[in-house]
Amino acid sequence: MAKEEQKNAPRPIQVDESKSISHYANFCRVTGSPEELIVDFGMNAQPMGANDKPVEISQRIVLNFYTAKRLLHALHVSVQRHEEVFGNIETDIQKRVKPKAEA
């Protein structure tokens, strides 16, 4: 590679994960405004049937639309690769639930 090409080559972004905290979420809600998207993640204690308790939101991420579009692409590619290996991911929970065996 020529020196000019090396000079203009993109440098990998360094990431410091030392202060990151991981949370599990089985609920996601997207809202927003003309300037940004707000993505809430939380835990739905009763994903099947009536839920008397409110969903507890543990994380809120606010993104501009440029970052949201890059995230959309990254998630699309990741899910597509997963499905190529493991098969279709059914998002309709009613289609995933197996009926109880008749006695």
Secondary structure, DSSP 8 states (H G I E B T S, - for coil): --HHHHHHS--------TT------SEEEEEE-SSEEEEEEEE-S--SS---S--EEEEEEEEEHHHHHHHHHHHHHHHHHHHHHH------HHHH-------
